[in-house]
Amino acid sequence: MQDERPVDQLTEAEAAAELARLAEAIEAANTAYHTHDAPQISDADYDALKLRNRAIEKQFPELRRTDSPSDRVGGALAEGFAKVRHEVRMLSLENAFDLAEVEDWIERIRRYLGHVGDLLFTAEPKIDGLSLSLRYEKGRLVQAATRGDGETGENVTENARTIADLPIDLDGAPDLLEVRGEVYMSHEDFAALNVRQEAAGQRLFANPRNAAAGSLRQLDPGVTASRPLRFFAYAWGAHSEPLAATQHEAIARLGALGFATTPLPRLCTGPDELLAQYAEIEGQRAALGYDIDGVVYKVDDLALQRRLGFRASTPRWAIAHKFAAQLAWTQLEGIDIQVGRTGALSPVARLKPVTVGGVVVANATLHNEDYIAGRDSKGQEIRGGKDIRVGDWVQVYRAGDVIPKVADVDLDRRPEGAEPYRFPETCPDCGSEAIREPGDSVRRCTGGLICPAQQVERLKHFVSRAAFDIEGLGAKQVEALWRDGWIRQPADIFELPNRYREGIQRLENREGWGRKSAENLFAAIEARRRIALHRLIFALGIRHVGETTATLLATHYGSWAAFEAAMTRAEVGAGPEWQDLLSIDGVGAVLATSLVTAFHQEAERAAVETLAAHLTVEDAEVRAPVESPIAGRIVVFTGTLEKMSRAEAKARAEALGAKVSGSVSAKTDLVVAGPGAGSKAKQAAALGIETIDEDGWLRLIGDA
């Protein structure tokens, strides 16, 4: 990570900047891992990013971003597969790295449930493969889908049918049953596959996980059939009747239906037994014959699982206790600078290839200039103050992927004459000044839309799955069309049919294109001239505005005309439009400033207006009305709730049609104040807003 100081040493401005950097880095890692099966950072590095993000959010809850990586699952879908919307979301797991975090997880469960007695947990190996959901109807496999982004996956039914230990028909299953598990490849089969790949002059796979993912996502099922894939079942999604009353009984039921299930399961009653099972599984890790990267703990009682429910991207009732990283030493041969969509300059270490845990690695993230210099943003030492120089021997670590983290430097082996690395102060792509704003740990190119790297990355973002999702126009096509000057800004995409369907230059005459593929792209572009408001807002690529934020903004303003007018009139730090923007639960000053500033920059605004002229923007969907005493009201919770957790109270309020806000304003309708309520309760009293205690809240919603 970039700044290894304890989180409690960060100022609020530094914390906000760090959350922004972490969101960007984690999103890039998600896309590389889940969409392209080509990880850019190691598991350990990724886990460290998410761990620091979580720690900062806990220390500064008011700075939690609406596009927080804590709310994200997986990545965008690969091109070439039909999409499948999961009836029940496929979520990722929260991670723990030591006993203290496991104990904290158990304590949070107890608090949420108000439970003081014993709790029973299951513990099982965490398979390092590709998540797959299998839908059976009347005992027959009718659909197989990857996890994708958690809500929508890729239809890989024909490929899944080729997996030998995956049953096609089930005897005695519920009429509807979605079985979920992990597609993987054994070490022996992986080694044999790479021997065949080498003999055929084809690329070698980096590790079994990538080999399994790449094999399952082949457009030709025949290729998948030739690969030695296997499947472990460990969960379920939609079902017409319960499998059992407990987690361990449900897994046994899956085994009885013919599925291979995860080995070494154990029932545990507390952290000591969980840790003992963790140690036992870790001790057998090398002998299993396939990759695992930790141990998964789950609450065994399925009724309690249902009560605990889910956060935005993870279940409350499960956690993954990850294994430690693996280490190796190698030489740093060079440092490259990559420029991202928001202008961030990211240094990448080019390493002399080294095998770490059986995988060859050649690249590593170096985070930022402070990390290279051996200090944090406050000037305090990290790594004992040792800087990183080209030619150094560096210690790297990984935990299952290709690109590791640089952990240490061996000064005794530093080449004579090695010079301290000078981080560029100008953009390597456009030559614009690269500045580092106060509180920001990242240096950014100021070129904006004139920067080639930012142009390309923003165009890639524009056509991404959660934005315009234009079929046939992926990252590679965007790069090629930009390189030849056919597109420079989003509006140019909608001019492609007019400019390049006929005439001297035709899209169908480009390498890799034909008449059919060109016409398909033109049709896809025409289809996207009508776009949902939240997709358009997200597609603009404004810094700090993620999918969740875009949806919040769309819901609040309702229409593109209202949103654009509000952003035009808004002034940073003052005025009714600014206050209205800040009143949106989840929108803070950093995000609001970025949004308003973007709409007041001449070049940005011109690009947006040119784009909007090509589009018909659909108004935001209005949620169906709910009949309840709090439907349509804005509710604020403050102080300590004693009979239900804050999370449970918020979820209950939203289910009853209320909007939950994090701050009190003149628009607030109701404040629920528990013991310890402070400034919010006082503000509510000053504004004459109705305030009730927790018992009053429970009576109001009929839960008393």
N, C-alpha and C positions, 0 to 999 in steps of 0.2 A: 504494500500500500504506500501511498505517497508521503504521508505524515504520520510517523509512528508515536507521536506524543499521546499521552492519555487524553481521551475525549474531554475530560473535565478541565483541560488546560486551554481549550479552544474558546475564542470569543464567539459571539453570536454571528458576526459577519464571516469569520473563518469557517464556522460550522455550516452556514448556508452555502458558501462556495464549495466546501468539501462534499456536501450532499449533491450539488450539481455535477461535480466531477464524477462522483461515484455512480450517479444515475447514467451518465453517458458511457462510462467504462463498462458497466454491467450490461447495458443494452447491447453494446457492440459484442461483448462476449456471448450473450444469449443468441444473437443472430449467427455468429460463427459456429457455435456448438450445435444448436438445434436445427438451423436451416441448412447449413452447408456441410455438416458433419466434419468440420475442419476447425477445431478449437484454436483460439488465438492466445489463450492463457491457460495455465494449469488449473486443475481442480482446487489445489491449495490456494493459489492466487485468487481465484474466483470466490472461494469461500471467505478469504480474508477481506475482500472488497465488501461482500454482503454483511459480514460480521461487523465491520466498521460502520457501515451504513446504518445497521440496526442500533448500534451503540450510540451513534450521534442522534438518531431519532428518539431514543429513550432519554437522552440528556437534554435535548431541545425539542420536545414534542410539538411546539408551535411552528417549527421549521419543517415538519414532515411534508414532503412534496406530494402533490396529487399524482405525479407519475413515479412515485416511489418504487424502487426495485423490489421492495418488500411485497408489492401487490402484483408482481409479474410472474408469469409461468411460461417456461419454454421460449420459443422464438417464432418468427414468421414461417409460413409454409414454403416448402420447395415448389418450384414450378413443375408442371407436368402431371400432377395428380388431382383427381376430383376432390372436393372438400367435403368433409363430414362434420356436422355439428354434434358435439357430444351431448346426449340427453342429460347426463350428469357430468359436471366438469372434471377434468383430469388435472389434479393439482400436484405441485411439488411439495417437498418436505422442508420444514425448518431444520437447521443444522445445529448440533452441539459439538463442542470440541474438548470438553473436559467434564469431570464429575460435577463441578459446581453448576454448569449450565444444565446438566440433566436434572439436578436437584431443583434448580430454579423452574424448569419446565413442569416438574411434578407439583411444585408449590403453586404455580399459576393455575394448574388444573384444579387443585383443591380450592383455591380462592374462587374460581369461576363457578364451581359446582356447590360451594359452601359445604365441602365434604371433609369430615375429620377422621373417618375410619380408614381401614386398609383399602388400597387399590391394587388390582391385579393387572399386570402388563404382559404383553408378549414381546419377545426379543428374537430377531432373525437377521441373517446376513442381508446387506444391501447390495444387490446385484448391479454391476456396472454395465448396463446395456441400453437398449432403446425401448421405451415404454410403448405398449401395444394394448388396444382394447378390442375384444372379440365379442360380437353380438350374436347370440344364439336365439332363434325363435322356433318354438316347438322342437327344441333339441338339435336344430340344424344351424351350422355356421352360415350366417347371411352377410356379415360385414366385418371387416377388420380395419382399424384406423389407428394411426400414430397419435401421440398426444398433441403435437402441434403447439399452439399457444395456450392449450388448456381448455379452450372452448371449441375450437375448430381444428380438426386434424386432417391427415391425408388418407384417402381411401386406398388401402394396400391389400384388399381382400384376396385377389388372385395370388399375390406373392405369399401371403400368410398361409394359404392352403398348401404351399410346398414344404412347410416346416414339418419335419417327420414326427416330432413328439407333440404336435398340436392336434387334438382331436377335432374331427369335422362334425361328428354326430355325438350327442350326449344322451345317455339313457338315464331317466329319472330326474332330469333338470327341470326347474320352473319353466313355464311357457315362454317367459322372457328372462334372459340372463346375459348381462355383459360381464365377461371375465377379463380381468386386467392383470398384466404382468410384464415381464421383461424378456425381450429377445436378446440373446447373447451368443457368443461363440467361445468354445473351450480353447485353452492354450494350445492343445495338440492340433485341433482342427485349424486354428489360426496359423500356426507354423506351416502346416501342410499347404494351406491356401496361398501363403506368400511364396512358397517354393514354386507352385504352379504359376503364380503371377510373374515371377522372375523368369521362368522358363519360356513364358509366352511373350516376354518383352513388355509387360504391362507394369503399371506403377504398383509399388508395395504399399500395404496398409500400415499405418503407424502403430495401431494397437487393436485388440479384439473388439472394443466398443465401436470404433470407427468402421471396422470391417463389417460388423453386424448391421450397423445403421446403413452403410452404403449398400449392402446386399439386399436389405429389405426394401429399400427405396429405389430399386431398379425399375425402369419403365418396362423392361422385358421380364416377365415372370420366369422365363427359362433361365435367365442369369441367376435369379434368386434361388431357383431349384438346384442349381449347381453348387451353391454355397452351403456349408454345413451349419445351418442355424438351429438354435434350440430355444426353448421357451419355458420359463418358470411362472406359474400363476401365484399371485399373492394378494389380490384384491378383487373387487367387483364394483360395477356401476349400477345402471338401471336393472331392476329385477321385479318380477311380478309377485314373488313371495319371498320371505326371508330365507336365507340359507341356514341360519342357526341363531342362537342367542348371544354367542360370544365370538370373538375374533378367531381363537384357536379352533373352535368347533366348525366355523365357516371354512377355514382353510382345509380342515380334514374332509369336509364335504366336497370341496373342489378336487382334492386328491381322489376321493371315491368316484368322482365323475370322470376321471381319467387324465387329469392334469398333473404334470410334474410340479411339485410345490417346493418352496425354499427349504433347504436342509437346516439342521441344528436349531430348530425352534425350541423355545423354553418359556414357561410361565414364571414370572418374577413378581415379588411383592413390594419391592422398593429399590432405591438406588444402589444399595450394596449388591443385591442379586443381579441387577441389570449390569453393573460394572463387571461382575464375575463372568457373566455370559459374554460380555464384550471381549474380555481377556481370552476366554476360551476360543471364541470365533477368530480373533486376531491370531492366536497361536496356530490355528489350523489353516490360515489363509493361504499359505504357500502350497498346501497339499490339496486344495479343493479342485484345482484344474481349470478354474475360470476366475475372472476378476471380480472382486468385491471391493468396495471403498468405505465400508463402515457397517454399523449395525442399526437396524430400525427398531424403535420401541413404539408400541401402540397400546392404548387403553384396551383391555380385553372385552369389557362389557359393551356390547353394541348399543344398548340403550343409553349408556353414558356418552358414547361417541356421538350419538344423535343430539344429545343435549349440548355437548361441547361445540359441535358445528365447525364452522370454517372462518378463517380470516379471508382477506382478499385473495390470497394465492396459496395458503397452506391450511391443513386441518389443525385444529387445536389439540387433537387427541393423538398425534403421532409426531415423532422427531427422529432425525437421523444422526447418530453419534458417529462422526467421521474419524477415519484413521489418520495418523500423522503422515506428513509428506516424506518423500525419499530424496536423498541428497547426492550430489556429485560435483566434482571440480572440472572446469574447462576454461579455455582461453577466450577472452573477448576480442573478436577480430574487427569489430566496427560498431558504430552507432548511427542508425538511420532516423530521420525525423519524418513522421507521418502527420498530415493535416486532416482533421476531422470536419464534420458538417458545421460545427459551431466555431471553427477556426482553431480549435485546441491543437497545440503542437505536442505530439506524443513521441518520446524517444523509444526506439526499439533496439535492443542489443542483438547483434549478429554474432553467434557463438560458433566456436569450433565444435562440430557435431560430437555429441557425447551420449552414451547410453545411460539412461537413468531408469532403474526399475524395469529393464527390458525394452525400453522405448528410446529411439534416437531423437534427441532434441537439438535444435539449432537456433532458436530465437527466444528472447525473453523481454518482458516489459520492463522499462526503466522508469516509468511513471512521470517524472518531471525533473526539472533542473536541480531542485533541492535534493531529491533522492540521489541523483548522480553525485552531487557535491558532498554527500554524507551529512546532511543537516535537514531539519524540518523548516517549515515556513517562518518560524520564530528565530531561526539561527541556532537552535539547540542540536546537539550531536545525535545522529543515529549511526548504527554500525560502528560505534566508537569513534566517529568522526572521519572514518576512512572514505575518501572519494573513490570514484570508479573511473578508470582511464582505459583507453584502447590499448590492448596488449596485456592487460591484467589477467591473472588467473582468478576466476570468480567461482564461488560456491553457488550452485543453483539447486532448486528443489522442485519437485512435481508430485502429483498424487493421481496420475492417470491420464494426463493429456500431453500434448507435444511441447508447448511453450512454457517454460518454468519462470520462477521468480529468482532474481539475483539476491542472495541472502548475505553474502560476505565477500571479502577481498583478501587475498594472501599478499601482504606487502613484501614479504621476503622473496617473492617470485616476480615482483614488478620489474619490467624491462628498464634498463638504464636509458634515461632520456625521455621516458614516457611523460607526456604533457597533460596537465589538467584539461578536462574537456570543457570547451567553451560553448555554452548553449546558444543557438542562433537567436539574434534579436530582430531578424527579418524572416519573413516567410520563405521557405525554400521553393515554393511553387509560384508565388507571384511577386516576391520581393517587397511586399508591404511590411510596414513596421509590425513587429510582434510584441505586444505589450502584456504586462502582468498587472492586473488591477489590484488595488489593496484588498487583502483578504482572500484573494484567489490563489490557489496553488498551481494554476496552469497558465502558461503563456499562450496568448491567442493572436492569430493573424487579424489585422484590422482591415484587410482587403475586402471583406464581405463578399458581395456578388461579383466583384472583379477577380476574385481568387479562383483559379481553375479548380483546385482541390475542393474548395467549399461548394462551388457550383455543381460539381459532379456528385458530391455526397448529398447535397440537398435535393438534387434530382432523383437520386436513388431513394431517398427518404420519401419523396413525393409519390413515387409509384409503388411504395412498399404496401404490404398486405393491409395494414390498419389505415392506410391513407387512401389513395385512389385505386390501388390494386388493379392495374391495367394488365390484363392477360396478354402475355407475349412480350411485355416490356419489363424485363428484369434488369439487374445490375449490369450484366455484361452488355446488353443491348444499349442501355443508357450510356455507358462508357464509350461504346463505338460511335453512337450518333453524336455525342458531345465532341469526341475527338475530331470528327469530320465537319463540325460546325453546323449540324442539322438542328440541334437543340441547344439552347443556352439558358433558358428559364422555363418554368412549368408551362406557361402559355404556348410556347413553341410546340409542345407535344400535340396540342389541339390544332395546330396548323399543318402537321405532318400530312394528313390526307389531302389538303389543298395543294401543298407544295410538291409532294413526292409520289402522288398516285400516277400522274401522267408527265410527259415531257422528257427532256434529256436525262435528267436524274430521276430514276424511279427506285423506290424502296425494293421492289422485287428483283432488281438487278444487283443489289448489294450481295457480297459474299455472305452465305448463311441464310439468305432470304429467297423466296420464290413467290410466284403470284398468289398462291393460296395463303402462305404465312403472312404476306403483306396485307392482303384483304382481311384476314382474321384480326390483324392488329388494328387496322383502320376501323373495323366494326367494334372492337373493344374500346377504342378511343371514343367513338360516337356514344357508346353505352355509358361512358363515364362523364359525359357532359351534364348528366343529372347526378347530383352527389348529395349525400346527407350532410347536414351542417357540421356535425362533430367530426366527420372525416375530413372535410375541407379545413377546419381549424387546425387539426393535427397535421395535415399535409403541408401546411405553410412552413413547418420546420422552425418555429420560433423557439428560442432557447428556453428551457424549463417547462415547455408546454407538451406534456405527454398525452397518451390516449385518455387517461382518466380525467385530466384537466380539461381536455377538449370537450369531453362529454358534459362535464360540469358547466362549462361556459355555454355550450349549445342549449342545455336545459334552462339555464338562467335567462339567456337573451331571447331564445325562441326562434329567431330568424337571422339570416345573414345581414339584412338591412339594419336591424336593431343592433346587432353586434358591431358591425362596421361603424355605425353612427356613434355608438358609445365609445369605441376606441379612438375615434377621430376627436371627440370632444374631451376625452379624459386628459388630465394633466397629472404628471407624477407627483404624488404627495398632497394633492389638494383638489377640492371640487367635488360635487355630488357624484359625478361618474366614477371618480377614483374611489370614493367611499362605497359606492354600490358594488364596484368590482371586488373590493376587499371584504364585502359582506358575504361573499360566496364561501361557504364552508370548504376549506381546503385551499383557498387562494391567499397567499401571503404577499408581503411587500416585494420580495425578490422576484417572484413570478409576475406579479402585476406590473412592476417596473419594466421587465423584459418585454412584456406584451405591449404595453403602451408605447414604449420606445420604438419597437419595430414598426408600429403603424404611423409613427411620426418621422421616420427616416424616408427621405425623398425617393431613393432608389427602391427600397423595400415596398413602399406604398404604391409606386408606379407598377411594379411587378405584380402586386396583388390585384390592382384594379384591372390590369390587362388580362390576368387570368380569369377574374370574375366575369368579365364580358363574354367569355366562352361558355359559361356554366349556368345551369338552372339549379339553384341550391334549395334542397328540401328543408322545410322547417323541422325543428326538433320534435320528436314524438312526445306527445303529452301522456303521462302515465294515467291509466284508467283510475277513476276516482274510487276511493275506499271509504266505506261507511264506518266511521269511528269518531269518538269524541275529539280526536286530535288530527284528523285528516286535514291536510292543507295548512296546518299550523307549523310555525317555526319554533322548535324546542331547543333549549340549552340545558345541559346537565353540568352541575358544578358541585364541588365538595365530594365527600365519600358516600357511596351507595353501599348499604350494608346487606340488603336482601337479594341483590343481583349485581353482577359486575357492570361496569360502565359499558363494556362492549355488548353485553346482553341487552342492556337497557336501550342502547342506540339501535341495535338490530330490531328490537321489538317496536320501537317508535317508527322506524322507517317502514316496517311491514304493515303498520296501521295507517300509513299514508302521510306521516309527518316528515318534515325536513329537520334534520339535526344540525345545528350550527355550533361552532366552537367559540363564538363570541356573542356578547349581548349588544344589541343595537335597537333603534327605535322600531325596527321591523320584527323584533322578537315577540312572540305571542305568549310563551310560557317558559318559566325557569324552574327546573327541579333542583332544589338545593339540599344537599346532605350535610352532615357534620363537617365543619372545616371550610364551608363555603366562604369565600373572601370577596374580592373586588367585583366579581360578576354579580353576586347577590346584592351588593351595595349599588351597583350600576342599575340593576333591575328595579330596585326600590326607588332610585332617583327618577327613573323613567316611568314609574307607575305600572310596571309590567307584572302580571300575575305570577306569584311565586308560591310553590307548594313543596312539601317535603316528600320523602320517598313513599311513605304510607299513602299520602294523598295521590301520588302518581300511580301507585298500584290500584287504588280504588278507581281512579279515572279510567284506566285502561282495562278494568275488569279482572285484574289478577290478584286482587286482595283476598 
